[in-house]
Amino acid sequence: MSSALPTSAPPTTPASPPARRLRMPSFGVQVLIGLVLGVVLGLVARSMGPDGVSAAGEVDPNWLTETLTTVGSTFVTLLKAVVPALVFLAIVASIANLRDVAGAARLAWKTLAWFAGTALIAVSIGIVLGLVLQPGSRTSVSEQAASAPSTSGSWLDFLNGLVPSNVLGLQAAAGDDGSVALSFNVLQILVVAIAVGIATLKVGDAAEPFLVVVRSALAVVQKVLWWIILLAPVATVGLLGKAVATYGWDALGSLGVFTGAVYAGLLLVLLVVYPVLLAVNGLSVRQFFSGAWPAISLAFVSRSSVGTMPVTESVTERNLGVPRAYSSFAVPLGATTKMDGCASIYPAISAIFVAQFFGVDLAVTDYLLIVLVSVIGSAATAGVTGATVMLTLTLSTLGLPLEGVGLLLAIDPILDMGRTAVNVTGQALVPTLVAQREGILDRATYDAPREGGWVQESPAPAPVLRTPVGADA
């Protein structure tokens, strides 16, 4: 019997270390970098001065200012391009999804009640700050800056805007050169979408093929919007850089008390009121803000609640644990009507500023009117981007000079960033609170550790931003 000879092991070569992949900064870090670059390039562009003055007396911006303006305006234009389809499809699908929610009517009414309640708190804070800080009496802005806005809002305009002129909510305006410009009215689109959504519920099973098309189209539109959102860090450079290059710190300094009052109100709502509401309802404040942060940061940059809507809906479902059938109703509705920043704090402080600036004494009934307009008139901001309509609606209701709007336009982009961030935070907060109180909130998802960054691809119809441990992939 032969003995087996031991065999020597083949020589081993040291394993080569795996190649390191270059990791891009997280989306939030990219946005912060964009903010810093925007300020720096804006200051550089402002120091370069204008290229000259045209024959019409208008200042010609230098090449850097023009580049920053083009980058920022392109991003805003892309967002506006998808808004009509996004609002219509999201609202129709969300109303149809209510069929799968027990007590849907109760949830809808509680959502609206929370929208109104938080708006009441926000406008009250705005009034108190306006009375305490006296921004209209402590400003160096000149009366020559006062001018009536090109667009204004009134209750008659608001009521007329509820009646759609066509199913797409499109409006046409003829220019002086014979051209025709098309625009859309989000409020009219909202009305049409609500009517179509309710009709699908009434039709029943016969509407299922239509809803399949709507949901598929919504997924496609959200994917396109997600590609646009990925441009936000670059757009931040253009938007903020253009604001700094155009206005610098001069306008901000002359309206320093007013700016401070607005941001103080926004921070009080964001860092005091909302955390108190979360704590009272047994929810972790840190978990909420870490889960909602992707939507909050994008809102600050884009200055568009509707443009941020898919991101808000995604974090509300996947990070905060709100059931999709409910969040897909509450978030789109909130994106068009829930405006604690634009429709509550800002118009309250602005109305008091205008009254103080022009020496108009406001009575107790006037302050009650401010509260009334802010609580029930938020939907008026759905017609246009920004808070100008809501502000003019408040001023016209109080009988204050609309020329006061011109005093505040110079710093509006700076204020709009904070306003929109608070808007979107509230749009994620209310569905979370309602779901918690109704016992339908997924606490395992809400309390899960936050890991990773923005995920670009997901089987979910909305873009996935952060997948907590234990959540469905």
C-alpha positions as CSV (number, residue, x, y, z in Angstrom):
1,M,0.0,0.0,0.0
2,S,1.6,3.1,-1.1
3,S,1.7,6.1,1.1
4,A,0.4,9.4,-0.3
5,L,3.0,12.0,-0.5
6,P,2.1,15.4,0.9
7,T,1.5,17.9,-1.8
8,S,2.7,21.5,-1.4
9,A,0.1,24.2,-1.7
10,P,0.4,26.4,-4.8
11,P,2.1,29.7,-4.2
12,T,-0.4,32.4,-3.3
13,T,-0.2,35.9,-4.5
14,P,-1.4,38.7,-2.3
15,A,-4.9,39.8,-3.2
16,S,-4.9,43.2,-4.8
17,P,-7.0,45.7,-2.9
18,P,-10.3,46.4,-4.5
19,A,-10.4,49.5,-6.6
20,R,-11.9,52.4,-4.7
21,R,-14.9,54.0,-6.4
22,L,-15.0,57.8,-6.3
23,R,-18.0,58.6,-4.2
24,M,-19.9,61.7,-5.0
25,P,-21.0,63.9,-2.1
26,S,-24.5,63.4,-0.9
27,F,-27.2,65.5,-2.5
28,G,-27.5,67.6,0.6
29,V,-23.8,68.3,0.5
30,Q,-24.0,69.2,-3.2
31,V,-26.7,71.7,-2.4
32,L,-24.6,73.3,0.4
33,I,-21.7,73.5,-2.0
34,G,-24.0,75.2,-4.5
35,L,-25.1,77.7,-1.9
36,V,-21.5,78.7,-1.1
37,L,-20.5,78.9,-4.8
38,G,-23.6,80.9,-5.5
39,V,-22.8,83.5,-2.9
40,V,-19.1,83.7,-4.0
41,L,-19.9,84.0,-7.8
42,G,-22.7,86.5,-7.0
43,L,-20.3,88.7,-5.1
44,V,-17.7,88.4,-7.9
45,A,-20.4,89.3,-10.5
46,R,-21.5,92.3,-8.5
47,S,-17.9,93.6,-8.1
48,M,-17.5,93.4,-11.9
49,G,-20.3,95.9,-12.4
50,P,-22.6,96.2,-15.4
51,D,-21.4,96.1,-18.9
52,G,-23.1,99.4,-19.7
53,V,-26.4,101.1,-20.1
54,S,-28.7,100.4,-23.1
55,A,-30.3,103.2,-25.2
56,A,-33.5,102.6,-23.3
57,G,-31.7,103.4,-20.1
58,E,-31.7,99.8,-18.8
59,V,-28.6,98.4,-17.2
60,D,-26.8,95.6,-19.2
61,P,-25.6,92.9,-16.9
62,N,-22.1,91.5,-17.3
63,W,-21.4,88.0,-18.7
64,L,-21.2,86.3,-15.3
65,T,-24.5,87.8,-14.1
66,E,-26.1,86.8,-17.3
67,T,-24.8,83.2,-17.0
68,L,-26.0,82.9,-13.5
69,T,-29.4,84.2,-14.5
70,T,-29.7,81.7,-17.4
71,V,-28.7,78.8,-15.2
72,G,-31.2,79.6,-12.5
73,S,-34.1,80.5,-14.8
74,T,-33.6,77.4,-16.9
75,F,-34.1,75.2,-13.8
76,V,-37.3,77.1,-12.8
77,T,-38.6,76.8,-16.4
78,L,-38.0,73.1,-16.4
79,L,-39.9,72.7,-13.1
80,K,-42.8,74.8,-14.5
81,A,-42.9,72.6,-17.6
82,V,-43.9,69.5,-15.6
83,V,-46.1,71.1,-13.0
84,P,-49.4,71.0,-14.9
85,A,-49.2,67.3,-15.7
86,L,-47.8,66.5,-12.2
87,V,-50.6,68.3,-10.3
88,F,-53.4,66.8,-12.4
89,L,-52.1,63.2,-12.4
90,A,-51.1,63.3,-8.7
91,I,-54.5,64.7,-7.5
92,V,-56.6,62.3,-9.6
93,A,-54.5,59.3,-8.5
94,S,-54.5,60.4,-4.8
95,I,-58.3,60.8,-4.7
96,A,-58.7,57.3,-6.4
97,N,-56.3,55.9,-3.8
98,L,-58.7,56.9,-1.0
99,R,-60.8,53.9,-1.9
100,D,-58.2,51.8,-0.2
101,V,-58.2,53.8,3.0
102,A,-60.7,53.0,5.8
103,G,-62.4,56.2,7.0
104,A,-61.2,58.2,4.0
105,A,-63.7,61.0,4.6
106,R,-62.6,61.4,8.2
107,L,-59.0,61.5,7.2
108,A,-59.7,64.1,4.6
109,W,-61.5,66.4,7.1
110,K,-58.9,65.9,9.8
111,T,-56.2,66.8,7.3
112,L,-57.9,70.0,6.3
113,A,-58.5,70.8,10.0
114,W,-54.8,70.4,10.8
115,F,-53.9,72.6,7.7
116,A,-56.1,75.3,9.1
117,G,-54.9,74.9,12.7
118,T,-51.2,75.1,12.0
119,A,-51.9,78.1,9.6
120,L,-53.7,79.8,12.5
121,I,-50.7,79.4,14.8
122,A,-48.3,80.6,12.1
123,V,-50.3,83.8,11.3
124,S,-50.6,84.6,15.0
125,I,-46.8,84.4,15.3
126,G,-46.5,86.7,12.3
127,I,-48.8,89.3,13.8
128,V,-47.1,89.3,17.2
129,L,-43.6,89.7,15.5
130,G,-44.9,92.5,13.3
131,L,-46.3,94.4,16.4
132,V,-43.2,93.8,18.5
133,L,-40.4,94.4,16.0
134,Q,-42.2,97.3,14.1
135,P,-40.4,96.6,10.7
136,G,-42.3,99.3,8.9
137,S,-41.1,102.0,11.3
138,R,-37.5,100.7,11.3
139,T,-36.5,100.7,7.7
140,S,-34.3,102.9,5.4
141,V,-36.1,102.0,2.2
142,S,-37.3,105.0,0.2
143,E,-40.9,105.6,-0.7
144,Q,-39.7,105.9,-4.3
145,A,-39.3,102.1,-4.3
146,A,-43.0,101.8,-3.8
147,S,-44.9,100.5,-6.9
148,A,-48.0,98.5,-7.6
149,P,-47.3,94.9,-8.7
150,S,-48.0,93.8,-12.2
151,T,-50.2,91.0,-10.8
152,S,-52.5,91.2,-7.8
153,G,-55.0,89.1,-6.0
154,S,-58.5,89.8,-4.8
155,W,-61.4,87.7,-3.5
156,L,-63.2,88.2,-6.9
157,D,-60.1,87.1,-8.8
158,F,-59.8,84.1,-6.5
159,L,-63.4,83.0,-7.0
160,N,-63.2,83.6,-10.8
161,G,-60.0,81.5,-10.8
162,L,-61.9,78.6,-9.4
163,V,-63.8,78.3,-12.7
164,P,-61.7,76.5,-15.3
165,S,-61.6,78.1,-18.7
166,N,-60.5,74.8,-20.2
167,V,-59.6,71.3,-19.0
168,L,-55.9,72.0,-19.0
169,G,-56.1,75.2,-17.0
170,L,-54.1,77.1,-19.7
171,Q,-54.3,80.8,-20.2
172,A,-53.1,82.9,-23.2
173,A,-51.9,86.4,-23.2
174,A,-51.0,88.5,-26.3
175,G,-47.8,90.5,-26.2
176,D,-47.1,93.9,-27.7
177,D,-45.1,92.4,-30.5
178,G,-48.0,90.1,-31.5
179,S,-46.7,87.0,-29.8
180,V,-48.9,84.8,-27.7
181,A,-47.7,83.5,-24.4
182,L,-49.2,80.5,-22.7
183,S,-49.4,80.1,-18.9
184,F,-51.2,77.8,-16.6
185,N,-53.3,78.3,-13.5
186,V,-52.6,75.7,-10.9
187,L,-55.8,76.5,-9.0
188,Q,-57.9,75.7,-12.1
189,I,-55.9,72.5,-12.7
190,L,-56.6,71.5,-9.1
191,V,-60.3,72.0,-9.5
192,V,-60.4,70.0,-12.7
193,A,-58.3,67.2,-11.1
194,I,-60.6,67.0,-8.0
195,A,-63.6,66.8,-10.2
196,V,-62.1,64.0,-12.3
197,G,-60.8,62.2,-9.3
198,I,-64.3,62.2,-7.6
199,A,-65.8,61.0,-10.9
200,T,-63.5,58.0,-11.0
201,L,-64.7,57.1,-7.5
202,K,-68.4,57.4,-8.6
203,V,-67.8,55.4,-11.9
204,G,-66.3,52.5,-10.0
205,D,-64.7,49.5,-11.8
206,A,-65.3,51.0,-15.2
207,A,-62.8,53.7,-14.4
208,E,-60.0,51.2,-13.6
209,P,-58.4,51.3,-17.1
210,F,-58.3,55.1,-16.9
211,L,-56.6,54.9,-13.5
212,V,-54.0,52.5,-14.8
213,V,-53.1,55.1,-17.5
214,V,-53.1,57.9,-14.9
215,R,-50.8,56.0,-12.5
216,S,-48.4,55.0,-15.3
217,A,-48.3,58.5,-16.6
218,L,-47.7,59.8,-13.1
219,A,-44.7,57.5,-12.7
220,V,-43.2,58.7,-16.0
221,V,-43.7,62.4,-15.1
222,Q,-42.2,61.8,-11.7
223,K,-39.2,60.2,-13.3
224,V,-38.7,63.2,-15.6
225,L,-39.1,65.5,-12.6
226,W,-36.5,63.5,-10.7
227,W,-34.0,64.1,-13.6
228,I,-34.7,67.8,-13.2
229,I,-34.3,67.7,-9.5
230,L,-30.8,66.2,-9.9
231,L,-29.9,69.6,-11.5
232,A,-30.8,71.4,-8.2
233,P,-27.2,71.8,-7.0
234,V,-26.2,73.5,-10.2
235,A,-29.4,75.6,-10.2
236,T,-28.6,76.7,-6.7
237,V,-25.4,78.4,-7.9
238,G,-27.4,80.3,-10.5
239,L,-30.4,81.2,-8.4
240,L,-28.5,82.4,-5.4
241,G,-25.7,83.9,-7.4
242,K,-28.1,86.0,-9.5
243,A,-29.9,87.3,-6.3
244,V,-26.6,88.4,-4.8
245,A,-25.3,89.9,-8.0
246,T,-28.6,91.8,-8.6
247,Y,-29.4,93.0,-5.1
248,G,-26.2,92.5,-3.1
249,W,-26.6,93.4,0.6
250,D,-27.9,96.9,0.1
251,A,-31.6,96.0,-0.2
252,L,-31.2,93.4,2.6
253,G,-29.7,96.1,4.8
254,S,-32.5,98.6,4.2
255,L,-35.1,96.0,5.0
256,G,-33.0,94.3,7.7
257,V,-35.7,94.4,10.5
258,F,-38.4,93.1,8.1
259,T,-36.1,90.3,6.9
260,G,-35.2,89.4,10.4
261,A,-38.9,89.4,11.5
262,V,-39.9,87.1,8.6
263,Y,-37.1,84.6,9.3
264,A,-37.7,84.8,13.0
265,G,-41.3,83.8,12.4
266,L,-40.3,81.0,10.0
267,L,-37.7,79.6,12.5
268,L,-40.3,79.8,15.4
269,V,-42.7,77.7,13.4
270,L,-40.0,75.3,12.1
271,L,-38.0,74.8,15.3
272,V,-40.6,75.4,18.1
273,V,-44.2,74.9,16.9
274,Y,-43.6,71.9,14.7
275,P,-41.4,70.1,17.3
276,V,-44.0,70.8,20.1
277,L,-46.7,69.3,17.9
278,L,-44.5,66.2,17.3
279,A,-43.6,65.8,20.9
280,V,-47.2,66.1,22.1
281,N,-48.2,63.3,19.7
282,G,-45.4,61.1,20.9
283,L,-43.1,61.4,17.9
284,S,-39.4,61.9,17.8
285,V,-38.4,65.4,16.6
286,R,-35.1,64.2,15.4
287,Q,-36.5,61.4,13.4
288,F,-39.0,63.7,11.7
289,F,-36.5,66.2,10.6
290,S,-33.9,63.7,9.5
291,G,-36.5,61.9,7.5
292,A,-38.0,65.0,5.9
293,W,-34.7,66.8,5.3
294,P,-34.3,65.9,1.6
295,A,-37.6,67.6,0.8
296,I,-36.9,70.5,3.1
297,S,-33.5,71.2,1.5
298,L,-34.8,70.8,-2.0
299,A,-37.7,73.2,-1.2
300,F,-35.2,75.8,0.0
301,V,-33.3,75.6,-3.2
302,S,-36.1,75.3,-5.8
303,R,-38.5,77.7,-4.0
304,S,-41.4,75.5,-5.4
305,S,-43.7,73.5,-3.2
306,V,-45.3,71.8,-6.2
307,G,-41.9,71.0,-7.8
308,T,-40.8,69.4,-4.5
309,M,-44.1,67.5,-4.2
310,P,-42.8,64.0,-5.4
311,V,-39.8,64.3,-3.0
312,T,-42.1,65.3,-0.1
313,E,-44.4,62.4,-0.8
314,S,-41.5,60.0,-1.0
315,V,-40.0,60.9,2.3
316,T,-43.4,61.0,4.0
317,E,-44.0,57.4,2.9
318,R,-40.6,55.8,3.1
319,N,-39.0,57.8,5.9
320,L,-41.9,58.8,8.1
321,G,-44.1,55.7,7.7
322,V,-47.3,57.3,6.4
323,P,-49.3,54.9,4.4
324,R,-49.0,55.5,0.7
325,A,-52.8,55.5,0.1
326,Y,-53.2,58.4,2.5
327,S,-49.9,60.4,1.8
328,S,-50.7,60.3,-1.9
329,F,-53.8,62.3,-1.1
330,A,-52.5,64.6,1.7
331,V,-49.2,65.7,0.2
332,P,-50.4,66.8,-3.2
333,L,-53.3,68.6,-1.6
334,G,-50.9,70.3,0.8
335,A,-48.5,71.2,-2.0
336,T,-51.2,73.4,-3.4
337,T,-53.0,74.7,-0.3
338,K,-50.7,74.2,2.8
339,M,-48.5,77.4,3.0
340,D,-47.5,78.3,6.5
341,G,-44.6,80.4,5.2
342,C,-46.1,82.0,2.1
343,A,-49.7,82.4,3.2
344,S,-49.5,82.9,6.9
345,I,-46.2,84.3,8.4
346,Y,-45.1,86.4,5.4
347,P,-48.4,88.2,4.5
348,A,-49.1,88.9,8.2
349,I,-45.7,90.6,8.8
350,S,-45.8,92.3,5.3
351,A,-49.3,93.7,5.9
352,I,-48.2,95.2,9.2
353,F,-45.0,96.5,7.6
354,V,-46.9,98.3,4.8
355,A,-49.4,99.7,7.3
356,Q,-46.6,101.1,9.5
357,F,-44.6,102.4,6.5
358,F,-47.6,104.4,5.2
359,G,-48.8,105.4,8.7
360,V,-52.0,103.5,8.6
361,D,-53.4,102.4,12.0
362,L,-54.8,98.9,12.0
363,A,-57.8,98.0,14.3
364,V,-58.5,94.7,16.0
365,T,-60.9,93.8,13.2
366,D,-58.0,94.3,10.7
367,Y,-55.9,91.8,12.5
368,L,-58.8,89.4,12.5
369,L,-59.1,89.8,8.8
370,I,-55.4,89.0,8.4
371,V,-56.1,85.7,10.3
372,L,-59.1,85.0,8.2
373,V,-57.4,85.6,4.9
374,S,-54.4,83.5,5.9
375,V,-56.4,80.5,7.2
376,I,-58.9,80.2,4.3
377,G,-57.1,82.0,1.5
378,S,-54.1,79.8,1.2
379,A,-55.4,78.2,-2.0
380,A,-55.1,81.6,-3.7
381,T,-51.3,81.0,-3.8
382,A,-51.9,78.0,-6.1
383,G,-52.6,80.3,-9.0
384,V,-49.0,81.5,-9.4
385,T,-45.5,80.8,-8.1
386,G,-44.6,82.8,-5.1
387,A,-46.5,84.8,-2.4
388,T,-47.3,88.0,-4.3
389,V,-50.9,87.0,-4.9
390,M,-51.5,86.1,-1.3
391,L,-49.8,89.4,-0.2
392,T,-51.9,91.5,-2.5
393,L,-55.0,89.6,-1.5
394,T,-54.3,90.5,2.1
395,L,-53.5,94.2,1.4
396,S,-56.6,94.6,-0.7
397,T,-58.8,93.0,1.9
398,L,-57.4,95.5,4.5
399,G,-57.6,98.5,2.1
400,L,-53.8,99.0,2.3
401,P,-51.8,100.5,-0.6
402,L,-50.8,97.9,-3.1
403,E,-47.7,100.0,-3.9
404,G,-46.3,98.6,-0.7
405,V,-45.6,95.4,-2.5
406,G,-42.9,97.1,-4.6
407,L,-41.0,97.9,-1.4
408,L,-40.5,94.2,-0.7
409,L,-39.8,92.7,-4.1
410,A,-36.1,93.4,-4.0
411,I,-35.5,90.8,-1.3
412,D,-38.3,88.4,-2.2
413,P,-36.0,85.6,-3.6
414,I,-34.1,85.6,-0.3
415,L,-37.3,85.3,1.7
416,D,-38.9,82.8,-0.6
417,M,-36.2,80.2,0.2
418,G,-37.2,80.1,3.8
419,R,-40.9,80.4,3.2
420,T,-40.9,77.4,0.8
421,A,-38.9,75.3,3.2
422,V,-41.4,75.9,6.0
423,N,-44.3,75.2,3.5
424,V,-42.9,71.8,2.6
425,T,-42.1,70.9,6.2
426,G,-45.7,71.5,7.1
427,Q,-46.9,69.5,4.1
428,A,-44.9,66.5,5.5
429,L,-45.8,67.2,9.1
430,V,-49.6,67.2,8.9
431,P,-50.0,63.7,7.2
432,T,-47.5,62.3,9.8
433,L,-49.5,63.7,12.7
434,V,-52.9,62.6,11.3
435,A,-51.5,59.1,10.6
436,Q,-50.2,58.9,14.2
437,R,-53.4,60.0,15.7
438,E,-55.4,57.6,13.6
439,G,-53.1,54.7,14.4
440,I,-52.0,54.0,10.8
441,L,-48.5,55.3,11.1
442,D,-45.7,52.7,10.6
443,R,-43.7,53.4,13.7
444,A,-41.0,50.9,12.8
445,T,-40.3,52.9,9.7
446,Y,-40.5,56.3,11.5
447,D,-38.2,55.2,14.3
448,A,-35.7,53.3,12.1
449,P,-32.1,54.6,11.9
450,R,-31.4,56.9,8.9
451,E,-28.8,55.5,6.7
452,G,-27.5,56.3,3.2
453,G,-28.3,59.2,1.0
454,W,-30.5,60.0,-1.9
455,V,-31.3,56.8,-3.9
456,Q,-31.8,57.6,-7.6
457,E,-33.6,54.4,-8.7
458,S,-36.5,52.8,-7.0
459,P,-39.4,50.5,-7.8
460,A,-41.7,53.0,-6.1
461,P,-43.5,55.5,-8.3
462,A,-42.0,58.4,-6.4
463,P,-38.2,59.0,-6.2
464,V,-36.7,57.2,-3.2
465,L,-34.5,59.4,-1.0
466,R,-33.6,57.4,2.0
467,T,-34.4,53.8,2.9
468,P,-34.4,53.2,6.6
469,V,-33.3,49.9,8.1
470,G,-36.3,47.6,8.2
471,A,-38.3,49.5,5.6
472,D,-39.5,47.9,2.4
473,A,-37.0,48.2,-0.4
